[in-house]
Structure formats: structure tokens, C-alpha cells
Amino acid sequence: MSTEGHSGGREDDQVLVAEYALGLLEGGERAALARRMVSEPSLASDLRLWRSRLATLDDEFAEVAAPAGALARLEARLFGVAAPGGWWNSLALWRGLTASAAAVAVIAVGVNLMQPRVDPNMLATQLVAAIQSQEGSGVEFVALYDQASGEVRITSLKGTPVADKDFELWYIKGDQPAVSMGVVPIDQRMEIPLDAAAKANIEPGTVLAVTLEQKGGSPTGVAQGPIVAVGTVTPI
Amino acid sequence: MSSTMSPEIADLIARCALRDRAAFRDLYTRTSAKLFGVTLRILKDRSEAEEALQEVYVKIWQRADRYVAGGYSPISWLVAVARNHSLDVLRARKPVSDDIDLVLDLADGGPDPEQATIDSSERTRIDGCLDELESDKADCVRGAYLDGFSYEELAARHSVPLNTMRTWLRRSLLKLRECLKA
């Protein structure tokens, strides 16, 4: 058997994925395998295996203090300290946000179909956000915003209450600070009437997040606890 | 870098996705030494490594929203961004190549939470499996992963013809895979 041709045998594929994970494939061969991974789940799952195992070698990268001044240069570049507004013009950023909104739309519609309490006739006038669990928090919500009634209906899908804590819902539009929409319950549905500011700001691309806060919610109006779930508002 | 700090790092990445600049600064302070270690080891040139470090954190800020509910350790994700970028620079590719984006997405957001949990909780250390290979072959795997050596460089370093190196390493990778899956 030739080891040169990568003719597509199972062993050849296994080696290719390993070479890919190590960074040994270049150019067309690398791009071709990346494309195949999209349609062949077994290759993608093999890549996950290699990446997670190889990552145990990460300990061998010795820490080296980053050069002084590097952070300041980075922040100036990212946040446009010297030239306010530069950050807003970052095309790459906006492209990134748009792409992620599209990805969430797929999940959101999927979640929605499994939600018998949602009236399908109303969907045309609504926005949805699948607020997905962060880092194993096991907390998930789906939020539906009915522009006609001006209410957000938030339904908890997964999660358990935490003693002496409350879950608080926030919206984040663009680069602006998170704004509280109040404390939300686990294991039940709730309607939240929106004020004028929230109505103006909740639109496709706005991010909804749930944090774990002290009882009654953050007293300062600024999120203090860990983020347990995040999702992007998407039209349906 | 201890695994106990992972939940905090994951939270900082999530806050970056919410455009929290203070969280970004905190994330940089905690992780830049590790990531500079990665870019420096692969690029082996201080000024190139610093430039790469900047690009890496720009990517982290811009792509923080892609690290969600993964199961992939947050430090590993950051190291992967740094390592992939360094390899791109090393191989004189364009700074952002679509296939790398694609694979990061596959690894981070795969619809396979069960598998991800197994990967993180019962993760086999690769060291034990590398020990089962002949030492020069294990060195090749380490050299490719940690130093970004190409087949050509590995062949030169071990003074064997290129095709011999390919055959060696491919056989070793198959053996390694069997051990890792066991």
C-alpha cells in the first residue's frame, strides 16, 4: 500500500487528520481536508480527539513575560484610544458578529420547534434568542420578543435554582454596557414588559445574557456575577 | 497553568464576547505569558513573536463569541489560536486563512457535548503514549506540535531523507492514535 498518495483509505484519513492537527499539512492538501471535515463527522470527531490529546502537551510551552508596552499598543489598536471611533469601523468585527448571529439562528429555530408552548402563528412578528449555557452551567433559556405586545417572554429550558442567588437577564447592544432586564426565574415562564429604551435596543444582533447575581439582582446595575448563558437576538 | 483557573478564564472569554474591555485586560494579564511562550517558541524571533502576540489577542477579542459552551478547555483554545497563528506566520501564509477559522469552529462548537465531556474529564495524557514510541519518533511529534517543524525541517534535524521521515511519522501517528483511543 502506498503511503504517498493519500488515496482515501481509512488509515490514510486517520493519518491525514493527525498531520492536520500537528500542522504538517500545507496548502491545497490542508484546505481540501478542512472542506471534507465539514461533511464527514467522523473526520471532525477524530480531529477533536487529536486536538484534545495534543493539548496536554501545552504545559511544555514555557511562560515568557510579554514585552512591556505590548498591552498598551494592543488596547490602542483594538479600542482606538488615540482615535475614538476606529473600533466601530472594524469591518472584521462586524463581519464576525454577523456570522455568529447567523449561526445562532439555526440553533434558535431548532430549539423553537421543540417548544410546544410557542404558537407558530405568531412567529412572523417575533425575534428570538436561544440563550445557551456557558461552560457547563447547565442553564438555558429561550427568549421571544413580540414587537406587537412589547414584551419579552422568557422560558427557562434547563437549569436549577442556586441557593441565595438569582439569575439576572441583560441585553447588550454593540459596544454599550449591559442593561438589566431584571431577575428571571428557573423552571417557569415569565413576561417582561420592555421600556422604550429596551424596545429601541433589542433588535437582531443584540446579545442577551444571564448572570448569577446576589438575591434580588445586582444592586449596582452592573453585572457582577459569572455569565451562565448567552445568546444573540435573531429574527424568525 | 493550573486547570483550576479554567472556569475563570472561560468567564473572561465570555465577557470579552460581551465587549467588556476590563475583562480583556484581565484575560491578557493572566494569559499573555503563556501565549507569548507559544509564539516565541514557534517563531524563535522576539520581535516577530511580539507582533504575532498582538494579532493573536486581536483574534481572541474578535472571536470570543465563538468560544461558547465548548467543553474544550479555555486555555487550550487560547493556545490553539496562538499556535495556529504562529504556524501561519511561519509558513508565510496569509494572516487569516479560512480553513483555520473553520476548524476552530468545528472544535469549539461541535454538536457533540457528550464527546466533549468525555474528552475533558477522561483526557488521556499524550505523554504516556509518546513514551511507547521510539524516542526519536516521539521527538518528531513533539517538534511538529511545539516547535512547528515541517516535514522538511524534521528530516533535516534527524538527517534522514524526506520520504523516510514521512513514512516514519505516519506510522508513528497511527500507533499513537491506537494508544490515545485505548
HADDOCK unambig.tbl for C-alpha pairs under 7 A between the chains (distance, minus, plus):
assign (segid A and resid 3 and name CA) (segid B and resid 167 and name CA) 6.99 0.50 0.50
assign (segid A and resid 15 and name CA) (segid B and resid 170 and name CA) 6.03 0.50 0.50
assign (segid A and resid 15 and name CA) (segid B and resid 173 and name CA) 6.35 0.50 0.50
assign (segid A and resid 15 and name CA) (segid B and resid 174 and name CA) 6.36 0.50 0.50
assign (segid A and resid 18 and name CA) (segid B and resid 173 and name CA) 6.71 0.50 0.50
assign (segid A and resid 22 and name CA) (segid B and resid 144 and name CA) 5.93 0.50 0.50
assign (segid A and resid 22 and name CA) (segid B and resid 145 and name CA) 5.20 0.50 0.50
assign (segid A and resid 23 and name CA) (segid B and resid 148 and name CA) 6.94 0.50 0.50
assign (segid A and resid 24 and name CA) (segid B and resid 150 and name CA) 5.76 0.50 0.50
assign (segid A and resid 24 and name CA) (segid B and resid 151 and name CA) 6.70 0.50 0.50
assign (segid A and resid 31 and name CA) (segid B and resid 99 and name CA) 5.96 0.50 0.50
assign (segid A and resid 34 and name CA) (segid B and resid 99 and name CA) 5.78 0.50 0.50
assign (segid A and resid 34 and name CA) (segid B and resid 103 and name CA) 6.81 0.50 0.50
assign (segid A and resid 44 and name CA) (segid B and resid 106 and name CA) 6.96 0.50 0.50
assign (segid A and resid 48 and name CA) (segid B and resid 107 and name CA) 5.84 0.50 0.50
assign (segid A and resid 52 and name CA) (segid B and resid 119 and name CA) 6.61 0.50 0.50
assign (segid A and resid 53 and name CA) (segid B and resid 123 and name CA) 6.73 0.50 0.50
assign (segid A and resid 53 and name CA) (segid B and resid 124 and name CA) 6.52 0.50 0.50
assign (segid A and resid 53 and name CA) (segid B and resid 125 and name CA) 6.39 0.50 0.50
assign (segid A and resid 53 and name CA) (segid B and resid 126 and name CA) 5.75 0.50 0.50
assign (segid A and resid 54 and name CA) (segid B and resid 126 and name CA) 6.43 0.50 0.50
assign (segid A and resid 55 and name CA) (segid B and resid 76 and name CA) 5.98 0.50 0.50
assign (segid A and resid 56 and name CA) (segid B and resid 125 and name CA) 5.89 0.50 0.50
assign (segid A and resid 56 and name CA) (segid B and resid 126 and name CA) 6.42 0.50 0.50
assign (segid A and resid 61 and name CA) (segid B and resid 37 and name CA) 5.80 0.50 0.50
assign (segid A and resid 61 and name CA) (segid B and resid 38 and name CA) 5.79 0.50 0.50
assign (segid A and resid 62 and name CA) (segid B and resid 34 and name CA) 6.76 0.50 0.50
assign (segid A and resid 62 and name CA) (segid B and resid 37 and name CA) 5.45 0.50 0.50
assign (segid A and resid 63 and name CA) (segid B and resid 33 and name CA) 4.82 0.50 0.50
assign (segid A and resid 63 and name CA) (segid B and resid 34 and name CA) 4.47 0.50 0.50
assign (segid A and resid 63 and name CA) (segid B and resid 37 and name CA) 4.87 0.50 0.50
assign (segid A and resid 64 and name CA) (segid B and resid 33 and name CA) 4.75 0.50 0.50
assign (segid A and resid 64 and name CA) (segid B and resid 34 and name CA) 6.54 0.50 0.50
assign (segid A and resid 64 and name CA) (segid B and resid 36 and name CA) 5.99 0.50 0.50
assign (segid A and resid 64 and name CA) (segid B and resid 37 and name CA) 5.00 0.50 0.50
assign (segid A and resid 65 and name CA) (segid B and resid 33 and name CA) 4.58 0.50 0.50
assign (segid A and resid 66 and name CA) (segid B and resid 32 and name CA) 6.07 0.50 0.50
assign (segid A and resid 66 and name CA) (segid B and resid 33 and name CA) 5.47 0.50 0.50
assign (segid A and resid 66 and name CA) (segid B and resid 36 and name CA) 5.84 0.50 0.50
assign (segid A and resid 74 and name CA) (segid B and resid 54 and name CA) 6.06 0.50 0.50
assign (segid A and resid 78 and name CA) (segid B and resid 58 and name CA) 6.89 0.50 0.50
assign (segid A and resid 93 and name CA) (segid B and resid 62 and name CA) 5.71 0.50 0.50
assign (segid A and resid 96 and name CA) (segid B and resid 62 and name CA) 6.91 0.50 0.50
assign (segid A and resid 133 and name CA) (segid B and resid 69 and name CA) 5.89 0.50 0.50
assign (segid A and resid 134 and name CA) (segid B and resid 68 and name CA) 5.93 0.50 0.50
assign (segid A and resid 134 and name CA) (segid B and resid 69 and name CA) 4.61 0.50 0.50
assign (segid A and resid 135 and name CA) (segid B and resid 10 and name CA) 6.94 0.50 0.50
assign (segid A and resid 135 and name CA) (segid B and resid 69 and name CA) 4.79 0.50 0.50
assign (segid A and resid 135 and name CA) (segid B and resid 70 and name CA) 6.68 0.50 0.50
assign (segid A and resid 135 and name CA) (segid B and resid 71 and name CA) 6.86 0.50 0.50
assign (segid A and resid 136 and name CA) (segid B and resid 69 and name CA) 6.55 0.50 0.50
assign (segid A and resid 172 and name CA) (segid B and resid 18 and name CA) 6.97 0.50 0.50
assign (segid A and resid 175 and name CA) (segid B and resid 19 and name CA) 5.89 0.50 0.50
assign (segid A and resid 226 and name CA) (segid B and resid 11 and name CA) 6.49 0.50 0.50
assign (segid A and resid 227 and name CA) (segid B and resid 11 and name CA) 6.63 0.50 0.50
